[in-house]
């Protein structure tokens, strides 16, 4: 099976790739394209190192450079789809069958999660992995896995609240985090694959409820909204991973930007495009000179607060897609910020030197600052969205 998928995918890529004619690019584009391709090479050699260090059955979580120690996770952790997803994105670029084999190995470890009803993170876990696998090598088996995952995710939808439950909580509470906007892409895909509109309806209802309750007048968002699970009333707006309840946690703003951009792509409803533009305007106004977000836009100690490479990468990837839906002037603005982010992440401050960082790609991610967990370390989702953003930018140059 692995062999069949591998040869099918290689055939597809060899014959479908239309590499940009470099002569038609201007000098700045050519220079950036060579940075992008260099990043892909660095990333692929880094992930070959990471692959060698993974214990059987484990997924990478992070690495601590001072001690040279790794943290691994099981398949049920919210980030388990990013490593196979990144391997697939890199394979798409360099066609290295070792990366593809490693991705397939991880996909088989991940597959049972399609039945996991205890997490709202199935979009991250199953779409970033199997979604890319299916895109590169269409296969009914992948479609079944994506559909089962969407069914599991849908069990967490509450009609009264109009949202998918994020974290499990005490009876009466119903916690929804802005991150949950990222799980809607799986539901949109499920409706397209199956013709069953219930997934689409859940996604749109969740996006509408979130739009109504998660955003402040300045278009920043709360991290968590706690609804009454029986009445749907908003009980509290708070944070878990931000600096405080009224702060703008940078990754949360990036999840919102990405999520509403996807929701516009899938619905063509201008309400969501406007929301994505509003969020972009907020983020762009907060970014420091080098365009890499502080871990929270209201973090104590700015300008000396830590930066978050993951928020930077997600923001860049979302801005590149959003640039395709707006007028020329706005599009140029989004692309120039995305490019500035990617250039900075491609430099020595953020990009791992070959052979360093345990095989991760980007330095300086901030996972959960208030808990002092995964702070200023490499993160699989920073890597994933960085590679996705590079691919999106490269595709524009084609
Ligand atoms: N969804 C969890 C995070 O962004 O850290």
Boltz pocket constraint, residues with backbone or C-beta under 6 A from the ligand:
constraints:
  - pocket:
      binder: B
      contacts: [[A, 78], [A, 179], [A, 241], [A, 251], [A, 367]]
      max_distance: 6.0
